[in-house]
Every structure is written in C-alpha cells, then in structure tokens.
C-alpha cells in the first residue's frame, strides 16, 4: 500500500473538492431523502428548517474531514445538529428516528462521494484504496457524531420532562390519547375546566428565537386572543417545544366565534407568529376534537405558499382533509380548473373573481361589491375565467368551487408553474 498512499491522499481530496462544488445540491438531496424516508421528521416549518440546517452542517463537516484528513477523536458535533437533536427530544419524537436519520443520510452522502471517485482516476488500485478510506473515515464520523446526538437527545429529554410545562403536557396527552382519567383531579392539576366548550389553538414562531423567547411570545399571544374573545378563565397553555405551543381557550357555553375579529389583534401583538384554530366544541370529546381540527388547520397553514398568519378550520376544513395527499390534490386541481390553475397574477385575479362570484350565487353586483369592482369588470373576468376553464363554470360547479377554495388557501403549492 505504500506505493499508493500519496495518490490516495490526492484523489480523496480531489473527489471531496468536486463534491463540495455541489454542496447545495448534495445537502438538499440528503434533506429530501430524510423527509421522504422518515415520516417522524416531516414536521412544521421550524422543525423542517432546522433539519435542513443540521444536514448542511453535517455535510460540510464530513467534507472537511474527508478532504483534509482531519482527526476524529477530538471532533465535536455541529451546533445545528445538536440543536436539532434537542428539539426532537422536546417534541417527543422517538430517538430511533434520529439514529435512522444518520444511517440514511450517511448512505446517501456516500453514494455522492463514491460516484465521484471514478471521475478522478482510472487506476484500480488507487480507486480501491480511496473507497476504503472513504468508508473508514465516514463510518468513523457517523459513529462519533451519532453518539453525541444520542447523548444530547437523552439529556434534553430528561430536562424537558422535569419542567412544569412537560408535566402539564403529560396530562393533556393522556386526555388526547383517550386514556381513562379522573376529571376532577385532571382539572385541578391543569387549572382548567373540562366541562365546558373549548377552542383549540396551535401557535408557532417560524423563525429561530433565543432561549425561551418563542414560548413567551406565544403565551402572550394566546392571552391576547382569549381577551379578544371575552374568555373569562385563563387559557390552558402547553408548550410543544421551544417555538410551538398547544392551547385551549375557555369558551364557557359559547359555541360560535367571530373569526374576523382575531386577525387584527393577532397581527398587532406579534406580526410573525402563526396560529391555527379549531372550532369550539364541548366537553372532553370537544377538547380532543377542536385540537385535532387545529392540527389539520396547521397542515394547511404549513403547506400554503404563501400562507396567512391566522388559519381557522372553519374556513379551510375541506382543504385540510385534502392536504393528506398534496400530489393527488394538485393533479385534481389542474384537471378541474385547466389553464385557470396557472401560477401567475392574471390567473389569480380570474380565480378570485370566479370564487367570489360563485359564493355570491352568480350575482355580478354582489361579487362586484365584495371585490370593489364594477359589475362589468366582473362580467369580463368571468367570461375569461370560463374560457380558461374550457367550459361553463356551472358544469361540475361543486368541484370548481372546491378547487378554487383549495387554490385560495394553498396558493402556489397546488398551482401549475408558468412555462418559461
């Protein structure tokens, strides 16, 4: 092996330098593979973004180790990777998902590296030696870093479970999982009445926040919403992790909410936090139902491009059910709306005009008033919309109305890209 030692160093460095030139593509490929293969990792915006940061940090460090022959025995895990492990622990996402992520990511990263080796040399002896070097060093890296990730996860999980919020979360999860609970004792422990109407909220801060600042902001925002709705009792606020919270508002005997009242105070209190809301429902079953609706509304909010700050299940219920399979939903929207499903401003104007027109039961005057347009402008747009549809809007009206509603809620994610 002495005869190939020097060429091996050169060829490993050359191969890793070539992979480094495709750093963004490699990192995105690994991130996409993890999201596709490990469902537990496909969470909300903040968690998915942090996964991306962790992948990029690990890829960059591995490339440095392999290209420069860095020693592994003093190597520390990237900060983004440690933070991602901590966040998974806070969410209660199982440790095996994190461990598997390193196995899956390692396999995909190796494929990129091994594909590059033959491009650098045709000497079979050097190629074999380079491959052995890549296998030895990359497995050594994964072994060392994954051990640090397991330690960080377990330490954070232990710490999180000792907090007051986590204790409250354990009782709430027992309710949500339909375990048999003593209602009197649970109410006393939570400081919240279960024998009433509840409205569930999911609130989150999309951007990174230092320390516990995110939860503090969400706690204040939840109180503002409760005050705006005239709730007499304090909300039940349960941290999900450092930037996501579940809440229930005490609605007493009320089962209706003026949703339009919430958008302005939410924006005034915190312009970047996002909120998903379920409909009021009664009793323990209602406690679960409104929370599930808020989760489905959050699915819509996360999928929407662009999204809105406040998403209520009352407004997006049917769309939320379609979010379970976005690929199928996108295909159905394209089929129903034809050219009207194009992702450009003219099509957006026509879609919105047709949506409001159909909601106004075909009244040009009513639609014009709602859109602040002259009725002749509405008529002109409706004619153009029907040309884009390829048929009168009354044909398959129910499908057309639902497809327009899906486009209104989700935007670009279900629209046909403009051909350039």
C-alpha positions, 0 to 999 in steps of 0.5 A: 500500500505504500506505493499508493498512499500519496495518490490516495491522499490526492484523489480523496481530496480531489473527489471531496473538492468536486463534491463540495462544488455541489454542496447545495445540491448534495445537502438538499438531496440528503434533506429530501431523502430524510423527509421522504424516508422518515415520516417522524421528521416531516414536521412544521416549518421550524422543525423542517428548517432546522433539519435542513440546517443540521444536514448542511452542517453535517455535510460540510463537516464530513467534507472537511474531514474527508478532504483534509484528513482531519482527526476524529477523536477530538471532533465535536458535533455541529451546533445545528445538529445538536440543536436539532437533536434537542428539539426532537427530544422536546417534541417527543419524537422517538430517538430511533428516528434520529439514529435512522436519520444518520444511517440514511443520510450517511448512505446517501452522502456516500453514494455522492462521494463514491460516484465521484471517485471514478471521475478522478482516476482510472487506476484500480488500485488507487480507486480501491484504496480511496473507497476504503478510506472513504468508508473508514473515515465516514463510518468513523464520523457517523459513529462519533457524531451519532453518539453525541446526538444520542447523548444530547437527545437523552439529556434534553429529554430528561430536562424537558420532562422535569419542567412544569410545562412537560408535566402539564403536557403529560396530562393533556396527552393522556386526555388526547390519547383517550386514556381513562382519567379522573376529571376532577383531579385532571382539572385541578392539576391543569387549572382548567375546566373540562366541562365546558366548550373549548377552542383549540389553538396551535401557535408557532414562531417560524423563525429561530428565537433565543432561549425561551423567547418563542414560548413567551411570545406565544403565551402572550399571544394566546392571552391576547386572543382569549381577551379578544374573545371575552374568555373569562378563565385563563387559557390552558397553555402547553408548550410543544417545544421551544417555538410551538405551543398547544392551547385551549381557550375557555369558551364557557357555553359559547359555541360560535366565534367571530373569526374576523375579529382575531386577525387584527389583534393577532397581527398587532401583538406579534406580526410573525407568529402563526396560529391555527384554530379549531372550532369550539366544541364541548366537553372532553370529546370537544377538547380532543376534537377542536385540537385535532381540527387545529392540527389539520388547520396547521397542515394547511397553514404549513403547506400554503405558499404563501400562507396567512398568519391566522388559519381557522378550520372553519374556513379551510376544513375541506382543504385540510382533509385534502392536504393528506395527499398534496400530489393527488390534490394538485393533479385534481386541481389542474384537471378541474380548473385547466389553464385557470390553475396557472401560477401567475397574477392574471390567473389569480385575479380570474380565480378570485373573481370566479370564487367570489362570484360563485359564493355570491350565487352568480350575482355580478353586483354582489361579487362586484361589491365584495371585490370593489369592482364594477359589475362589468369588470366582473362580467369580463373576468368571468367570461375569461375565467370560463374560457380558461376553464374550457367550459361553463363554470356551472358544469361540475360547479361543486368541484370548481368551487372546491378547487378554487377554495383549495387554490385560495388557501394553498396558493402556489403549492397546488398551482401549475408553474408558468412555462418559461 
